[in-house]
């Protein structure tokens, strides 16, 4: 039967890099520790370490076991902690976030809440987030506001063509769809106006070649930043090597705000969102903090 001692011995071997050092740490004889390791390998059913020039190296089975062993040992130590020394655990704040929000914005929110309350971020489209909020799966969502009155802080921004900073058209003050007829594009599947964008270019007679169609915002923007494609998107995605240029007739806008599930919003979340909204369109948004 697998025992805690087996895992502690295994962890000591990994952390010290050898059986001799591990035996010294555990105040055991080397043969005793070696026998314990052999017994653990028999229980697991696979070798856990190999010896290479007197160094201990983990096998694939050892690598898998290591993660479990650390978790189990951590839980054991927590269970052994006197109850009076344990701080009350706050329930995590379950925040739904629109998939098209920029990564630095989410990092800024998470950083502001760090140490205040545990946070769980759940990304999705507007309809999915609202469904989860209504079903009680989320405490609040940061999503689109559909023209309804809203008392909290709201960010409103437009959409534009997003070009690499060294693109020949990056210095223009306005573009037409035909200007981009020869450009390779990426389709941001997380974009909330993807269907409208497709109809816009089709109506203009522009049917571009798509290098990538992906819901992974960072991957899409990395291709734009590298000069391999262009795309459309909200203005907050510009910066860090990407330039936003207005597109004639492409007059879409979006409003973003916090929506609660019928209860008062977490004050720390409201404060973090307020501070983020104040610098949404400023260069500081490109870095968390």
Secondary structure, DSSP 8 states (H G I E B T S, - for coil): ---HHHHHHHHHHHHHTSHHHHHHHHT--HHHHHHHHHHHHHHHTS--EEEETTEEEE-HHHHHHHHHHHHHHHHHHHHHS-GGG-------EEEEEETTS-HHHHHHHHHHHTTTS-EEEEEE-HHHHHHHHHTTS-SEEEEE--S----S-EEEEEEEEEEETTSTTTT-S-B-GGGGTT-EEEEETT-TTHHHHHHHHHHTT---EEEEEES-HHHHHHHHHTTS-BEEEEGGG--SSEEEE-BTT---EEEEEEEESSS---HHHHHHHHHHHHTTTSGGGGS--
